[in-house]
């Protein structure tokens, strides 16, 4: 049996060699790996990477076989490295490791600083440190250009299904703050996020409401986004999309969109 398993897995990479057949099972590691990996190094990404509602890189993902994160299918891909997320099923991760497959877990990003960290770590894991350093430098340069430095800071609320909001202790909150908004979630007692009652939002009367885009079909969890009270506030409206999901350089596209939203609020915004 051991010989059969060894034959399926193929020969191990030499000590210190970069992985040559990488499988990613997490939306965020998918995108980091597609940005950092060398030609032919990344073999498969998760099916979410190809979904434009979730991924900032669906076109790039079309070049790879897709997986659904199941241990059996991943094993049969014969990877020498699996990239996983912090919320992955523990049983799958443990099974792959018992089968002798190296698994590296990336925790979700909760700040813009984490974007640099995740890029750097992906470079180390894939043996692509130079490429990662280039991406970090480009990220820092664009962030410096986008960061709001004037004193005009209109108020805003992040609002998603079930009334979920995010404060400045989250990646979404930092996107909002970097674009030059004051987040009402912090004042309302939700610095790290939570379900904020619609009444609290209505009484705060933010200058902007940045809401998640509803999925096709009808969902009671998302019905709060259509409540007449939101329209009555008269706030500018923005939307949370795939660029907000992961700690990748694409978060700066979200910052740019929020800066554009801010320009429309008050004549003295840059």
C-alpha positions as a Markdown table, in Angstrom:
| # | Residue | x | y | z |
|---|---|---|---|---|
| 1 | Unk | 0.0 | 0.0 | 0.0 |
| 2 | Unk | 2.8 | 2.4 | 0.9 |
| 3 | Unk | 4.4 | 1.8 | -2.6 |
| 4 | Unk | 1.0 | 2.6 | -4.2 |
| 5 | Unk | 0.7 | 5.8 | -2.3 |
| 6 | Unk | 4.2 | 6.8 | -3.1 |
| 7 | Unk | 3.6 | 6.1 | -6.8 |
| 8 | Unk | 0.5 | 8.3 | -6.8 |
| 9 | Unk | 2.3 | 11.1 | -5.0 |
| 10 | Unk | 5.3 | 11.1 | -7.3 |
| 11 | Unk | 8.8 | 11.8 | -6.1 |
| 12 | Unk | 9.3 | 14.3 | -3.3 |
| 13 | Unk | 10.9 | 17.7 | -4.0 |
| 14 | Unk | 14.4 | 18.1 | -2.8 |
| 15 | Unk | 15.0 | 19.8 | 0.5 |
| 16 | Unk | 14.8 | 23.5 | 0.0 |
| 17 | Unk | 13.5 | 23.3 | -3.6 |
| 18 | Unk | 10.5 | 25.5 | -4.4 |
| 19 | Unk | 7.2 | 23.5 | -4.7 |
| 20 | Unk | 6.5 | 22.6 | -8.3 |
| 21 | Unk | 2.9 | 21.5 | -8.1 |
| 22 | Unk | 0.8 | 23.7 | -5.9 |
| 23 | Unk | -2.9 | 23.4 | -5.1 |
| 24 | Unk | -4.8 | 26.2 | -3.5 |
| 25 | Unk | -8.1 | 25.5 | -1.8 |
| 26 | Unk | -9.0 | 29.0 | -0.4 |
| 27 | Unk | -10.3 | 32.1 | -2.2 |
| 28 | Unk | -7.6 | 34.3 | -0.7 |
| 29 | Unk | -4.7 | 32.0 | -1.2 |
| 30 | Unk | -5.9 | 31.4 | -4.7 |
| 31 | Unk | -5.5 | 35.1 | -5.6 |
| 32 | Unk | -2.2 | 35.5 | -3.7 |
| 33 | Unk | -0.8 | 32.4 | -5.4 |
| 34 | Unk | -1.9 | 33.5 | -8.9 |
| 35 | Unk | -0.1 | 36.8 | -8.3 |
| 36 | Unk | 3.1 | 35.4 | -6.9 |
| 37 | Unk | 3.6 | 31.9 | -8.4 |
| 38 | Unk | 5.9 | 31.2 | -11.3 |
| 39 | Unk | 4.9 | 29.8 | -14.7 |
| 40 | Unk | 3.6 | 26.2 | -14.3 |
| 41 | Unk | 4.0 | 26.3 | -10.5 |
| 42 | Unk | 0.3 | 26.6 | -9.5 |
| 43 | Unk | -1.7 | 23.6 | -10.6 |
| 44 | Unk | -5.2 | 24.2 | -9.2 |
| 45 | Unk | -7.3 | 26.9 | -7.5 |
| 46 | Unk | -10.7 | 26.7 | -5.7 |
| 47 | Unk | -13.9 | 27.1 | -7.6 |
| 48 | Unk | -14.6 | 30.4 | -5.8 |
| 49 | Unk | -11.6 | 31.9 | -7.7 |
| 50 | Unk | -13.6 | 31.7 | -10.9 |
| 51 | Unk | -16.7 | 33.3 | -9.4 |
| 52 | Unk | -16.8 | 37.1 | -10.2 |
| 53 | Unk | -19.1 | 37.7 | -7.3 |
| 54 | Unk | -16.4 | 36.5 | -4.9 |
| 55 | Unk | -13.1 | 36.8 | -6.8 |
| 56 | Unk | -11.1 | 39.8 | -8.1 |
| 57 | Unk | -9.4 | 37.4 | -10.6 |
| 58 | Unk | -12.0 | 35.2 | -12.3 |
| 59 | Unk | -10.3 | 35.6 | -15.7 |
| 60 | Unk | -6.9 | 34.5 | -14.4 |
| 61 | Unk | -8.6 | 31.6 | -12.6 |
| 62 | Unk | -9.9 | 30.3 | -15.9 |
| 63 | Unk | -6.4 | 29.1 | -16.7 |
| 64 | Unk | -6.4 | 26.5 | -13.9 |
| 65 | Unk | -8.3 | 23.3 | -13.0 |
| 66 | Unk | -10.8 | 24.1 | -10.2 |
| 67 | Unk | -11.2 | 22.2 | -7.0 |
| 68 | Unk | -13.8 | 22.1 | -4.2 |
| 69 | Unk | -11.4 | 21.6 | -1.3 |
| 70 | Unk | -12.1 | 17.9 | -0.8 |
| 71 | Unk | -9.2 | 15.8 | 0.4 |
| 72 | Unk | -9.8 | 13.0 | -2.1 |
| 73 | Unk | -9.7 | 15.2 | -5.2 |
| 74 | Unk | -6.7 | 17.2 | -3.9 |
| 75 | Unk | -4.7 | 14.0 | -3.2 |
| 76 | Unk | -5.3 | 12.7 | -6.7 |
| 77 | Unk | -3.9 | 16.0 | -8.1 |
| 78 | Unk | -0.5 | 14.9 | -6.7 |
| 79 | Unk | 0.5 | 18.2 | -5.1 |
| 80 | Unk | 3.7 | 18.8 | -3.3 |
| 81 | Unk | 2.1 | 21.8 | -1.5 |
| 82 | Unk | -1.5 | 22.7 | -0.6 |
| 83 | Unk | -2.4 | 26.2 | 0.4 |
| 84 | Unk | -5.4 | 26.5 | 2.7 |
| 85 | Unk | -7.2 | 29.2 | 4.8 |
| 86 | Unk | -7.7 | 29.5 | 8.5 |
| 87 | Unk | -11.4 | 28.6 | 8.3 |
| 88 | Unk | -10.8 | 25.4 | 6.3 |
| 89 | Unk | -12.2 | 22.1 | 7.5 |
| 90 | Unk | -9.8 | 20.8 | 10.0 |
| 91 | Unk | -10.5 | 17.2 | 9.0 |
| 92 | Unk | -9.4 | 17.8 | 5.4 |
| 93 | Unk | -6.2 | 19.5 | 6.5 |
| 94 | Unk | -5.4 | 16.8 | 8.9 |
| 95 | Unk | -6.1 | 14.0 | 6.3 |
| 96 | Unk | -3.8 | 15.6 | 3.7 |
| 97 | Unk | -1.0 | 15.9 | 6.3 |
| 98 | Unk | -1.4 | 12.3 | 7.3 |
| 99 | Unk | -1.0 | 11.4 | 3.6 |
| 100 | Unk | 2.3 | 13.2 | 3.6 |
| 101 | Unk | 1.3 | 16.3 | 1.8 |
| 102 | Unk | 2.6 | 19.6 | 3.0 |
| 103 | Unk | -0.2 | 22.1 | 3.9 |
| 104 | Unk | 0.4 | 25.7 | 4.6 |
| 105 | Unk | -2.4 | 27.7 | 6.3 |
| 106 | Unk | -2.9 | 31.4 | 5.7 |
| 107 | Unk | -5.1 | 33.3 | 8.2 |
| 108 | Unk | -7.6 | 35.9 | 6.9 |
| 109 | Unk | -6.2 | 39.4 | 6.7 |
| 110 | Unk | -7.7 | 42.0 | 9.1 |
| 111 | Unk | -5.7 | 45.0 | 8.1 |
| 112 | Unk | -3.8 | 46.6 | 5.2 |
| 113 | Unk | -0.5 | 45.7 | 6.9 |
| 114 | Unk | -1.6 | 42.1 | 6.6 |
| 115 | Unk | -1.7 | 42.4 | 2.8 |
| 116 | Unk | 2.1 | 43.0 | 2.9 |
| 117 | Unk | 2.5 | 40.1 | 5.3 |
| 118 | Unk | 0.5 | 37.7 | 3.2 |
| 119 | Unk | 2.3 | 38.6 | 0.0 |
| 120 | Unk | 5.7 | 38.2 | 1.7 |
| 121 | Unk | 4.8 | 34.9 | 3.2 |
| 122 | Unk | 3.4 | 33.6 | -0.1 |
| 123 | Unk | 6.7 | 34.5 | -1.7 |
| 124 | Unk | 8.6 | 32.6 | 0.9 |
| 125 | Unk | 6.4 | 29.5 | 0.6 |
| 126 | Unk | 6.6 | 29.4 | -3.2 |
| 127 | Unk | 10.3 | 30.4 | -3.3 |
| 128 | Unk | 9.3 | 33.6 | -5.1 |
| 129 | Unk | 10.6 | 36.2 | -2.7 |
| 130 | Unk | 11.6 | 38.6 | -5.5 |
| 131 | Unk | 8.2 | 38.6 | -7.1 |
| 132 | Unk | 6.5 | 39.1 | -3.7 |
| 133 | Unk | 8.8 | 42.0 | -2.9 |
| 134 | Unk | 7.9 | 43.7 | -6.3 |
| 135 | Unk | 4.2 | 43.3 | -5.4 |
| 136 | Unk | 4.7 | 44.8 | -1.9 |
| 137 | Unk | 6.6 | 47.8 | -3.3 |
| 138 | Unk | 3.8 | 48.4 | -5.9 |
| 139 | Unk | 1.2 | 48.0 | -3.2 |
| 140 | Unk | 2.9 | 50.6 | -0.9 |
| 141 | Unk | 3.4 | 53.1 | -3.7 |
| 142 | Unk | -0.3 | 53.0 | -4.8 |
| 143 | Unk | -1.5 | 53.0 | -1.1 |
| 144 | Unk | 0.5 | 56.2 | -0.6 |
| 145 | Unk | -1.2 | 57.8 | -3.6 |
| 146 | Unk | -4.7 | 56.8 | -2.5 |
| 147 | Unk | -4.5 | 57.5 | 1.2 |
| 148 | Unk | -6.7 | 60.5 | 2.1 |
| 149 | Unk | -4.7 | 63.2 | 3.9 |
| 150 | Unk | -7.1 | 66.2 | 3.9 |
| 151 | Unk | -9.4 | 67.0 | 6.8 |
| 152 | Unk | -12.7 | 66.2 | 5.0 |
| 153 | Unk | -14.0 | 63.0 | 6.6 |
| 154 | Unk | -17.7 | 62.3 | 5.9 |
| 155 | Unk | -19.3 | 59.5 | 7.9 |
| 156 | Unk | -20.1 | 56.1 | 6.4 |
| 157 | Unk | -21.6 | 52.8 | 7.4 |
| 158 | Unk | -20.7 | 49.4 | 6.1 |
| 159 | Unk | -23.9 | 47.3 | 5.9 |
| 160 | Unk | -24.4 | 43.8 | 4.8 |
| 161 | Unk | -26.9 | 40.9 | 5.1 |
| 162 | Unk | -28.4 | 40.6 | 8.6 |
| 163 | Unk | -27.3 | 44.1 | 9.3 |
| 164 | Unk | -23.7 | 43.1 | 9.7 |
| 165 | Unk | -21.2 | 46.0 | 9.9 |
| 166 | Unk | -17.5 | 46.2 | 10.2 |
| 167 | Unk | -15.4 | 48.7 | 12.2 |
| 168 | Unk | -11.8 | 49.9 | 11.9 |
| 169 | Unk | -10.6 | 46.6 | 13.5 |
| 170 | Unk | -11.4 | 44.9 | 10.2 |
| 171 | Unk | -9.9 | 44.9 | 6.7 |
| 172 | Unk | -13.2 | 46.4 | 5.3 |
| 173 | Unk | -13.1 | 49.1 | 8.0 |
| 174 | Unk | -9.5 | 50.0 | 7.1 |
| 175 | Unk | -10.5 | 50.3 | 3.4 |
| 176 | Unk | -13.1 | 52.8 | 4.4 |
| 177 | Unk | -10.8 | 54.8 | 6.7 |
| 178 | Unk | -8.0 | 54.9 | 4.2 |
| 179 | Unk | -10.4 | 56.4 | 1.7 |
| 180 | Unk | -11.2 | 59.2 | 4.1 |
| 181 | Unk | -14.4 | 58.2 | 5.9 |
| 182 | Unk | -15.2 | 58.1 | 9.6 |
| 183 | Unk | -16.9 | 54.7 | 10.3 |
| 184 | Unk | -20.0 | 55.0 | 12.4 |
| 185 | Unk | -19.5 | 51.4 | 13.5 |
| 186 | Unk | -16.7 | 52.5 | 15.9 |
| 187 | Unk | -18.9 | 55.2 | 17.5 |
| 188 | Unk | -21.8 | 52.7 | 17.8 |
| 189 | Unk | -19.7 | 50.1 | 19.6 |
| 190 | Unk | -18.8 | 47.7 | 16.8 |
| 191 | Unk | -15.0 | 48.2 | 16.3 |
| 192 | Unk | -14.5 | 44.6 | 15.2 |
| 193 | Unk | -17.9 | 44.1 | 13.5 |
| 194 | Unk | -21.3 | 42.7 | 14.4 |
| 195 | Unk | -25.0 | 42.9 | 13.7 |
| 196 | Unk | -26.0 | 46.6 | 13.9 |
| 197 | Unk | -29.7 | 47.3 | 14.3 |
| 198 | Unk | -31.3 | 49.2 | 11.6 |
| 199 | Unk | -32.5 | 51.8 | 14.2 |
| 200 | Unk | -28.9 | 52.5 | 15.1 |
| 201 | Unk | -27.9 | 53.1 | 11.5 |
| 202 | Unk | -31.0 | 55.3 | 10.9 |
| 203 | Unk | -30.2 | 57.5 | 14.0 |
| 204 | Unk | -26.6 | 57.9 | 13.0 |
| 205 | Unk | -27.6 | 59.2 | 9.6 |
| 206 | Unk | -24.3 | 58.6 | 7.9 |
| 207 | Unk | -23.3 | 60.5 | 4.8 |
| 208 | Unk | -22.7 | 57.3 | 2.9 |
| 209 | Unk | -23.9 | 53.7 | 3.2 |
| 210 | Unk | -21.7 | 51.0 | 1.6 |
| 211 | Unk | -23.8 | 47.9 | 1.3 |
| 212 | Unk | -23.1 | 44.4 | 0.0 |
| 213 | Unk | -24.5 | 43.4 | -3.3 |
| 214 | Unk | -27.4 | 40.9 | -3.1 |
| 215 | Unk | -27.0 | 37.5 | -4.6 |
| 216 | Unk | -29.5 | 36.3 | -7.2 |
| 217 | Unk | -32.8 | 35.1 | -5.7 |
| 218 | Unk | -34.5 | 36.3 | -2.5 |
| 219 | Unk | -33.0 | 36.1 | 0.9 |
| 220 | Unk | -34.5 | 37.4 | 4.2 |
| 221 | Unk | -31.0 | 38.1 | 5.5 |
| 222 | Unk | -30.6 | 40.6 | 2.6 |
| 223 | Unk | -34.0 | 42.1 | 2.8 |
| 224 | Unk | -32.8 | 44.7 | 5.3 |
| 225 | Unk | -30.7 | 46.2 | 2.5 |
| 226 | Unk | -34.0 | 47.3 | 0.8 |
| 227 | Unk | -35.7 | 48.7 | 3.9 |
| 228 | Unk | -37.3 | 52.1 | 3.2 |
| 229 | Unk | -35.4 | 53.6 | 6.2 |
| 230 | Unk | -32.2 | 53.3 | 4.3 |
| 231 | Unk | -33.6 | 55.3 | 1.4 |
| 232 | Unk | -35.0 | 57.9 | 3.9 |
| 233 | Unk | -31.5 | 58.6 | 5.2 |
| 234 | Unk | -30.6 | 60.1 | 1.8 |
| 235 | Unk | -27.0 | 58.9 | 2.0 |
| 236 | Unk | -24.7 | 58.4 | -0.9 |
| 237 | Unk | -24.6 | 54.7 | -1.8 |
| 238 | Unk | -21.6 | 52.5 | -2.5 |
| 239 | Unk | -21.2 | 48.7 | -2.8 |
| 240 | Unk | -19.0 | 46.0 | -1.4 |
| 241 | Unk | -17.7 | 43.7 | -4.1 |
| 242 | Unk | -15.0 | 41.0 | -4.6 |
| 243 | Unk | -12.2 | 43.5 | -4.1 |
| 244 | Unk | -13.0 | 43.7 | -0.4 |
| 245 | Unk | -12.9 | 40.0 | 0.3 |
| 246 | Unk | -9.2 | 39.1 | 0.7 |
| 247 | Unk | -6.0 | 40.7 | 1.8 |
| 248 | Unk | -4.5 | 41.2 | -1.7 |
| 249 | Unk | -3.5 | 44.3 | -3.6 |
| 250 | Unk | -7.0 | 44.4 | -5.1 |
| 251 | Unk | -8.2 | 46.0 | -1.9 |
| 252 | Unk | -6.7 | 49.2 | -3.3 |
| 253 | Unk | -9.3 | 49.1 | -6.1 |
| 254 | Unk | -11.9 | 49.2 | -3.3 |
| 255 | Unk | -10.1 | 52.2 | -1.7 |
| 256 | Unk | -10.1 | 54.0 | -5.0 |
| 257 | Unk | -13.9 | 53.4 | -5.4 |
| 258 | Unk | -14.5 | 54.7 | -1.9 |
| 259 | Unk | -12.4 | 57.8 | -2.7 |
| 260 | Unk | -14.6 | 58.4 | -5.8 |
| 261 | Unk | -17.7 | 58.1 | -3.6 |
| 262 | Unk | -16.3 | 60.6 | -1.1 |
| 263 | Unk | -15.6 | 63.1 | -3.9 |
| 264 | Unk | -19.4 | 63.3 | -4.4 |
| 265 | Unk | -20.0 | 64.2 | -0.8 |
| 266 | Unk | -19.3 | 67.9 | -0.2 |
| 267 | Unk | -17.7 | 70.4 | -2.5 |
| 268 | Unk | -14.4 | 70.4 | -0.5 |
| 269 | Unk | -13.5 | 66.7 | -0.9 |
| 270 | Unk | -10.5 | 66.3 | -3.2 |
